[in-house]
Amino acid sequence: MARQKEQIDSRTQQLPQSDRWGSAPYAVIVVDRTGTVVDLNPAATALLEDAAQGGALSETVPPWLARAHQETTHPTGRPLGDHPLPAARPAFRGRIGARNFEAHPVPHQDGDVAWWLVDDTGRLLVEEELASERERTAFLAEASNVLLASLNTDRCMQVTAQLASQHLAEAAVVIMPAAGRQLPMAYAVGGGAAVRGTVTADPVQVPGLSEALQGFPPVPSRWIDPAALPDWLIPEGFTGTVGSAAVTPLPGHGVPAGVLVLLRSTGTTEFNESEEVFARLFAARAGAALSAARLYAEQSDITRTLMRDLLPPRLDRVNGVEFAGGYQPAAARDRVGGDFYDVHPGSTPDDPSLAVLGDVCGKGLDAAVLTGKIRNTLQALTPMAGDHERMLRLLNGALLNSHHTRFATLVLASVRRKENRVRLRLTSAGHPAPLVIRNDGRVEEIETRGTLVGALPHIEVRTVETDLRPGETCLLYTDGVTEARGGPLGDELYGEERLMRALGECAGMPGTAVVERVQMLASQWLHDGRHDDMALVAITAPLTTHLSAVDGHTRGRYTA
């Protein structure tokens, strides 16, 4: 602009008085000391219909330009021509007709002031467009942050409706693909809190809605008759009648995420092409957020369903025998891992129950997948639970024929209640030997052994039988317990000796208490350090009690 002023001054000084204004590229009005128009060029004559030499400036130009001329006069009342203008002269702005102009005063030595009128309509339009684009960009960035802050589908719907009603229209309705005959929807008015609900309606009633729900491009808003919109689409709280509506699809990740409907009342501006394009930009971000939230919800449902089968079961009394279990994955974020246990009751109370505890090589989701396969295979083999060796050989063959390259260690325990005792048949396949806690505090290691499964074509195992008297417990555990690293220096194994000493202090305790104590001691030993998966199963022969003296007057005694 400074360069433009210099060009104006240069042209004014170089041209002769008769030609000075005629060849000027802008409209020029020359005003004398008294405020009378003394000269104007053809451009000014074409611009100002009432302009003529000899007329008063205030009657020739718009009021803003007349005021500008007054402001260029010093408080003494003398025109600027009597005083040199400062180097940086202000420009005055206003409208003449439908266009915007800048007025630049240029003083002359004779006291006249030449007003140069420069059309800056184009520049102002560009500035307005730039400011509008900056606002839209800032809004889209904010909307993206807010929308992606939640992976909850309902929350994303409500935020989309609220933002759209605040920045794009007076009211906004978000409609999701139909669930049966009902359309999930959320609406907001004037940027207020969004309301979530469902409606039983036919999308065909709204032009372009059915197509948008299938992912087709939007129809122009001018094709939509606001008077034909159904009542269910008009949000509660929307005042007046609908004067303009826009239907915009919400594109998702490969599938439509829903539809955004924008509403404006009669008397407000209708949606133009630029606003519809901007609405589609917002809809793209909202659709991406809604699609991500929906995918997350679907994955959560799938994960939850799978977890129900992969997580170890809750153990209780089975056919008169007490079972207790405990499981702790290697990482807090992993709910499942490579350690597992199951108890399969016998088909009748006289048939033995089968307890299984195992450890798959590795940890995390890959190990959990193989764990699920082993558990399902063993469950199918429970009819032959009386022959541990055969079960393990069949399982070994199934693992060798699968695409998994991992192996596993197992311990099987057939459990049968026999009078006041519990008979156990124990078989280890590469697994730590079971430990039995006797009532006198002794801890016995059951000498069963065998090769692990899933690694070699043939396996060899040895089955050992033992009895539990009332109150005695057999503990099955994985090496995550004995190989837990911690202690004073943080790098010492918990070890079998410490485990056996700890179990010696658990004589007579219920199986649940035994499991909890071992888990507590292992956690204290770790000091929040890293560890492998840990699983335990306690099999306890229940105490048998009876009343020894009841005569109606004295209290009876329970004895084992």
Steps between C-alpha positions, in 0.01 A plus 500: 500500500789738569629440148152573366499835682840586357370427149201728561721787619739449210223511240349808664824699489621398155189561287392849380190641668280438194608137458579420861175322583376377164761229460491392867418129547269576795209733565628843616300782659668837569354708783598859580530674837126562520402136440395559141578251226726681256602211280435130442616257240284281275540200733354705786216624281413143406518389863306788656185581306435826688857626482560824311739790519381779721290278720550455874697190592244401764229487230718317250661211688377242755488617865809300601713684244362839605586418862846392391554839338396672823738283701789605278445863609701622801319621811582856392266456211773543243521243225783256482640695212626762747702238684716223361344156543701246700693240305257224604152625405197299608269338249122515546277209404135477402251379243385667181214301359578132529878540512758590764746786458802650669519880492850658508533881553777674303547876583611763249693821562200711406301346786298255293474136603480224240314188614610184325241222520656156470268199451610233749191277481704209370758531774235511771331194355830315502566606860153392604543165326839455665359582844208266438732219393715553808192479722381187320843338524518577871150360548580180309816450704308552824221272382747224414659520844165493678355221286806276527521551877239229553450153356142484622250497213223684687745766615627553144143538371418758765820700444441501123147633540606762755791634294296508180212689665746752642708573190314380190126543556234579755427132560673174410385139498738202484341179372674163511426201273179327602504237774204291386212742440638769729735784414749594775532878509628798697396863460605839634368856462711816513810327631320369808533157653418221258215256561539132411212278398346276237209541261295253300482663157559445130812684372334531158284780645803733490649576156851360480496343849458139391775543240733675744458214750632273226799727437382677185600867443271768646225671302522882478300675771301692237343169396355445847157645571507606868120483520507130411730398787332260749435608857734238648795674335427839662681513838314599812585862578535608137299822471321616188473304178779339304613726217802307377637149553817313402553123510866392512629142531754415770760287320663226705779248452365315200138510620265798560512628857172692487345826380514861618186711443536879537197727548449878479179687571305721262647852481863393531738454210466179304788257466729603216744283311798607710320413824398160366862424406610604848230280655639205302850571635364494855295190423814318381665554839187413694451187289857388563454543876164318499643219290799464734267493802279237338799283404631530855162395639487201266854395589420538870197274462708241314778519758253472786344192341836335444619589849211311654643180351868581551495621860551233766173389662398562857549183701287367782399164650457221246363158601593555862856626434614859554670672205658848506683681222704816451637666186720804440611593145852621428386852408220694662363600157466132399196331648599165353832330439669162469408354840162333547302258711167318478297256706271259313252323730431132450179403326374353831599565863685168500707586192829686554527868423789613283711801604739640241769763547736599219754749375533588129839623379494879479244750622248749372233454236686244286545273800137557600379378159689172536379477859142509374571222253659278767212558740239416236690187396532377858134564562416281201728228641347493850310173432840326511616684814587167658792459257724807535767368271256449214352846547842663488603306192187603314553860606863483391395380155243777467761767584761355262246509213403865560671811364611598851870457574467536876510221757340462841549330833207342684401324818183290515325401822215252512315566825254260666336526844529163674337483843677765709804523275579635153681274256729679250657371179764753390687518170754765405600574141814710538335695783618575857399217730187546714551569872287346777459679836448244775322573823824476701661777293704277269506591131540206262607525138309251286754330276307501176686604188479499122592679178333821393230499230508659157876462444590131439320230300485269802457575867569297812322567829474343845180502701508495883213445743467649847229560760400821678365474851242749623658847513796410274564688174673423172634810323552516123698804387685642200865602495400865504485462878841340560675702230374836624804728526527741789619494856738748665715540187212469256658221292458186714256219415229423751582130456343171603653497849336828599172378353513176702586685822209735441265209435616329820348792688166446324416162658128472573414814305219499239611476138392857428721628781796297373467650152465855635804462727724373219386785274566753775850367574587495127381859458701616802807324362463672163479859632303602185766343278438314176384139522355218295137388512411331829222247553413279797237235576445364851318168547388453860339207677220657706483449873237248603316608812231350722330580830660298784272591795150630482269443795276802473685683777868516403666637182613244245864479376606477138787259442682401187 
